[in-house]
């Protein structure tokens, strides 16, 4: 789609070494890596800068990803403001079970809402490193991806004119619904998909967290989760039918179900507050392989989607961005194309590992609500094993933190 070798605009196009489509964490990280190396690039984003700096998304960042940002000069505010988390808590069979992975491994997560990370990355790219970005663009089209001179066109929001940019490479970082996913050459890639057959009601509450860590409620009525975002805002999830209407979940019903699924003996009651976001997510995954089509390199959700079951999506986007940014710098400044040639394979090893963990964790979360006594029994056996077997605990911690020695 939209891969003609020519384009309909007759004006002389400008040239950039790299055009990055999408100003999320992946695209902005790639842009910052390129600018730090003096590589000319352009970031295109369909939303306004203000919108992407406020859009609620993920908030759990693995330690290796934070260190990767830090090495690239992109973690100053994060390290000053983020909260380290060293434990999570499973609630099942009417009891609470704290899993202190920090004590077990010495590692931890960082909780830093994605809007803050995006704000940091935009400021560094545009205001500090002098990168060029166009916000609020429309009608992005890609051409000539299989040649050595691809181009990208877009409608400028200020003039209403279609602008054309030629480039050496395109980084597709515009997410699951972006244009770049549709621009891979037909027959050249395989998209593997998985549908969990469940929905999650995603909620943001203007209320402090009710516990000092992430909570996983594995309940016969369905999963419930608490993910702290800040001292004033908390993310909650409730398992629901796929395709459910958020209007079916008024304030009173939401809090009644959260209490039912999360409150256990000895735990503090939930702190309630206004719900400022309410949407239904149908749990599914996909993986595009390879993550490359000609001169187009996909990263983040444009290449793969992992359901929020294991809080892995933002981390995979950053992993892709580190590899892609470094590989583009090596190719454009030193002529070394090895990183680009191996980019997809290097990304996909971690992608598939995280997908497998998400599937395993889904059974842990949802098995007791499946309506199958056998499945409920084996799920409870898995849960109990985490707290009775040091080997099982160590394996879970490694996958939860993303600390395997090799992927």
C-alpha positions in Angstrom: 0.0 0.0 0.0 1.3 3.5 -0.9 4.6 2.1 -2.1 4.8 3.7 -5.6 8.3 4.6 -6.7 7.1 8.1 -7.6 4.7 10.5 -5.8 2.1 12.9 -7.1 3.7 16.1 -5.8 5.7 17.9 -8.5 7.6 20.2 -6.2 11.3 19.4 -5.4 11.3 17.3 -2.3 13.6 17.9 0.7 15.9 15.2 1.9 16.5 13.7 5.3 18.7 10.8 6.2 15.9 9.2 8.2 12.1 9.9 8.4 10.6 8.7 11.6 6.8 8.2 11.5 5.4 8.4 15.0 6.4 10.4 18.1 5.9 7.8 20.8 8.6 6.4 23.0 10.1 4.3 20.1 10.2 7.1 17.5 11.5 9.8 19.9 14.2 7.5 21.3 15.4 6.7 17.7 15.3 10.4 16.9 17.4 11.3 20.0 20.0 8.7 19.2 20.3 10.0 15.6 20.5 13.6 16.7 23.2 12.8 19.3 25.3 11.4 16.4 24.6 14.4 14.2 22.3 12.4 11.8 19.7 14.5 10.1 16.1 13.2 10.7 12.5 14.2 10.7 9.8 13.0 13.1 6.2 13.1 11.8 3.3 12.8 14.2 -0.5 13.0 13.5 -1.3 14.3 17.0 -0.3 17.6 18.6 2.7 17.9 20.9 0.4 18.8 23.8 -1.7 15.7 23.2 1.1 13.2 23.2 2.5 14.7 26.3 -0.8 14.1 28.1 -2.0 10.8 26.6 -2.2 8.1 29.3 -0.4 4.9 28.5 2.0 2.5 30.2 4.1 3.3 33.3 6.3 0.3 34.2 9.8 0.4 32.9 12.3 -2.4 33.4 15.7 -1.6 34.9 17.7 -2.5 31.8 15.5 -0.1 29.7 16.1 2.7 32.2 19.9 2.1 32.0 19.7 2.1 28.2 18.0 5.5 28.4 20.5 6.7 30.9 23.5 5.7 28.7 22.0 7.9 25.9 21.4 10.9 28.1 17.6 10.4 28.2 16.9 9.5 31.8 17.8 12.5 34.0 14.2 13.4 35.0 13.2 9.8 35.1 15.9 8.9 37.7 15.0 11.9 39.8 11.2 11.4 39.8 10.4 7.8 39.1 9.6 5.4 41.9 11.4 2.1 42.2 9.2 -1.0 42.8 10.7 -4.1 44.3 7.6 -6.2 45.0 4.2 -7.2 43.7 1.3 -8.9 45.4 -0.9 -11.8 44.3 -4.3 -12.1 45.9 -6.1 -15.4 45.6 -8.1 -17.8 47.8 -9.0 -14.9 50.1 -5.3 -14.3 51.0 -2.5 -11.9 50.1 0.9 -13.2 48.9 3.7 -10.7 48.5 6.4 -11.5 46.0 9.5 -9.5 46.9 11.5 -9.9 43.7 13.9 -7.1 44.8 15.0 -9.2 47.7 15.3 -12.3 45.5 17.2 -10.7 42.7 18.5 -7.3 43.7 16.5 -5.9 40.7 13.5 -3.7 40.4 11.1 -1.9 38.1 10.7 1.9 37.7 7.2 3.4 37.7 7.2 6.5 35.5 4.0 7.4 33.6 4.5 7.3 29.8 3.3 10.9 29.3 6.2 12.1 31.5 8.7 10.0 29.5 7.3 11.3 26.2 7.5 14.8 27.5 11.1 14.3 28.4 12.0 12.7 25.1 10.2 15.5 23.0 12.0 18.2 25.0 15.4 16.6 24.5 14.8 15.9 20.8 13.3 19.3 19.8 14.5 21.8 22.4 17.9 20.4 23.3 19.2 18.4 20.4 17.6 20.6 17.7 15.7 17.8 16.0 13.0 18.6 13.5 9.4 17.4 14.2 6.1 18.1 12.5 3.1 17.6 14.8 -0.6 17.4 13.7 0.3 16.2 10.2 -2.3 14.4 8.1 -2.3 12.0 5.1 1.1 10.4 5.6 2.1 8.3 2.6 5.2 6.2 1.9 6.7 5.6 -1.5 9.6 3.6 -3.1 10.4 1.6 0.0 12.1 -1.1 -2.1 14.4 1.3 -3.8 17.4 3.2 -2.5 15.6 6.5 -2.4 12.3 6.2 -0.5 10.1 9.2 0.2 7.4 10.2 2.6 4.7 12.8 2.0 2.3 14.5 4.4 -0.1 17.3 4.6 1.2 20.2 6.6 -1.3 21.4 9.2 -0.2 25.1 8.8 -0.4 25.4 5.0 -2.7 22.6 4.0 0.0 21.7 1.3 1.4 18.3 0.7 5.1 18.2 1.6 7.4 15.5 0.2 10.6 14.3 1.9 13.1 11.9 0.4 15.2 9.8 2.7 17.6 6.9 3.0 15.5 5.0 5.6 12.1 5.2 7.2 11.5 4.2 10.8 7.9 3.1 11.3 7.1 3.9 14.9 3.4 4.9 14.7 1.8 2.1 16.6 -0.8 -0.6 15.9 -3.1 1.7 13.9 -0.5 3.7 12.0 0.2 3.8 8.3 3.5 2.1 8.3 2.2 -1.4 9.2 0.1 -1.3 6.1 3.1 -0.4 3.9 5.1 -3.6 4.1 5.5 -5.4 0.8 2.7 -8.0 0.5 4.0 -11.5 0.9 7.3 -10.4 2.4 6.3 -10.6 6.0 4.2 -12.9 8.2 1.9 -11.6 10.9 1.3 -14.1 13.7 -1.8 -13.3 15.9 -3.2 -14.5 19.1 -6.6 -13.6 20.7 -7.1 -14.3 24.4 -10.9 -14.2 24.2 -11.1 -11.8 27.1 -11.4 -8.1 27.7 -10.0 -5.8 30.3 -11.7 -2.7 31.5 -8.9 -0.2 31.7 -9.4 2.5 34.3 -7.6 5.6 35.6 -8.7 6.8 39.0 -7.9 10.1 40.7 -7.0 8.2 43.9 -3.8 7.2 45.6 -2.8 3.6 45.3 -4.3 1.3 47.9 -1.1 -0.6 48.4 2.6 0.2 47.9 3.0 -2.2 44.9 1.3 -3.7 42.0 -1.7 -6.0 42.9 -2.9 -9.0 41.0 -6.3 -10.3 42.0 -6.9 -13.8 40.7 -10.6 -14.3 41.5 -13.3 -16.6 40.4 -15.3 -13.6 39.2 -12.4 -12.4 37.0 -9.0 -10.8 37.2 -8.5 -7.4 38.8 -5.3 -5.4 38.9 -3.9 -2.3 40.5 -0.9 -0.5 39.0 0.3 2.6 40.8 1.1 5.5 38.5 1.7 8.4 40.9 0.8 9.4 44.5 -2.4 10.8 43.1 -3.4 8.5 40.2 -3.8 4.8 40.0 -4.4 2.4 37.1 -6.9 -0.4 37.6 -7.9 -3.2 35.4 -11.0 -5.4 35.5 -11.6 -8.5 33.4 -14.7 -8.2 31.4 -16.3 -9.7 28.2 -14.4 -8.8 25.0 -16.1 -5.9 23.2 -18.0 -4.8 26.4 -19.3 -1.2 26.5 -17.6 1.0 29.1 -21.0 2.5 29.7 -22.0 -0.8 31.3 -19.5 0.1 34.1 -20.8 3.0 36.1 -18.7 4.3 39.0 -20.6 2.2 41.6 -20.2 -1.1 39.7 -16.5 -0.5 39.0 -15.6 0.0 42.7 -17.9 -2.8 43.8 -16.1 -5.3 41.5 -12.7 -4.0 42.4 -13.5 -4.5 46.1 -14.9 -8.0 45.4 -11.8 -9.1 43.5 -9.0 -7.3 45.4 -10.0 -7.1 49.0 -8.7 -9.9 51.2 -8.1 -10.5 54.9 -5.5 -8.2 56.4 -5.4 -5.8 53.5 -6.3 -2.1 53.7 -9.6 -1.1 52.0 -9.4 0.3 48.5 -9.1 4.1 48.3 -11.8 5.2 45.8 -11.8 8.3 43.6 -13.2 9.7 40.4 -12.6 7.6 37.2 -10.9 9.9 34.6 -10.5 7.1 32.0 -12.6 4.1 31.1 -12.1 1.9 28.0 -12.3 -1.7 27.1 -9.2 -3.5 25.7 -9.7 -6.8 23.9 -6.7 -8.8 24.8 -4.7 -9.9 21.8 -1.1 -10.1 20.5 0.6 -10.0 17.1 4.1 -10.2 15.8 5.3 -9.1 12.4 8.4 -10.9 11.1 10.7 -9.8 9.8 10.3 -6.2 11.1 11.8 -4.9 7.9 10.4 -4.3 4.4 12.9 -2.7 2.1 14.0 0.6 3.6 11.2 0.5 6.1 12.1 -0.6 9.7 9.2 -1.2 12.1 9.6 -0.6 15.9 7.3 -0.8 18.9 3.6 -1.6 18.4 4.0 -1.0 14.6 5.9 -4.3 14.6 4.4 -6.2 17.5 1.7 -5.9 20.1 1.8 -7.6 23.4 -1.3 -7.3 25.6 -0.8 -5.3 28.8 -1.0 -8.5 30.8 2.8 -8.4 31.7 3.4 -4.7 31.2 6.0 -5.4 28.5 4.9 -3.1 25.5 6.8 0.0 26.5 9.9 -2.0 27.3 9.9 -3.8 23.9 9.4 -0.4 22.1 12.5 1.0 23.9 14.5 -2.2 23.1 13.6 -1.9 19.4 14.5 1.8 19.5 17.9 1.3 21.0 18.8 -1.4 18.4 17.4 0.6 15.5 18.9 3.9 16.5 22.3 2.5 17.0 22.2 0.5 13.8 21.1 3.5 11.7 23.9 5.6 13.2 26.5 2.9 12.4 25.2 2.7 8.8 24.9 6.4 8.2 28.1 7.6 9.9 30.4 4.7 9.4 29.0 2.6 6.6 28.5 -0.4 8.8 25.3 -2.1 7.8 25.6 -5.2 10.0 23.3 -3.8 12.7 20.5 -3.0 10.2 20.9 -6.5 8.6 20.5 -8.2 12.0 18.0 -5.7 13.5 14.8 -7.8 13.1 16.3 -11.0 14.4 17.8 -9.3 17.4 14.5 -7.7 18.3 12.4 -10.7 17.8 14.2 -12.9 20.3 13.1 -10.7 23.2 9.7 -10.1 21.6 8.9 -13.8 21.4 10.2 -14.4 25.0 7.9 -11.6 26.3 4.9 -13.0 24.3 5.4 -16.4 25.8 5.6 -14.9 29.3 2.4 -12.9 28.6 0.6 -16.1 27.7 1.8 -17.9 30.8 0.8 -15.0 33.0 -2.6 -14.8 31.4 -3.4 -18.3 32.6 -2.3 -17.3 36.1 -4.6 -14.2 36.1 -7.6 -15.7 34.3 -7.6 -19.4 35.0 -9.6 -19.3 38.1 -12.4 -17.4 36.3 -12.6 -19.8 33.3 -15.6 -21.7 34.6 -13.6 -25.0 34.4 -12.8 -26.6 37.8 -9.8 -28.5 36.4 -8.3 -25.3 35.0 -9.0 -23.4 38.2 -7.3 -26.1 40.2 -4.1 -26.2 38.1 -4.0 -22.3 38.1 -4.1 -22.3 41.9 -1.3 -24.9 41.9 0.8 -22.6 39.8 0.1 -19.7 42.1 1.0 -21.6 45.2 4.2 -22.9 43.5 5.5 -19.3 43.2 5.5 -19.1 47.0 6.8 -22.6 47.9 9.4 -23.3 45.2 12.6 -21.1 45.1 13.2 -22.4 41.5 9.8 -21.3 40.3 10.1 -18.0 42.1 13.5 -17.3 40.4 12.2 -18.2 37.0 9.2 -15.9 37.4 11.4 -13.0 38.6 13.7 -13.3 35.7 10.8 -13.1 33.2 9.0 -10.4 35.1 12.1 -8.2 35.2 13.4 -9.1 31.7 16.8 -10.0 33.1 17.7 -13.2 31.1 21.4 -13.4 30.3 20.5 -14.0 26.6 17.4 -13.7 24.4 
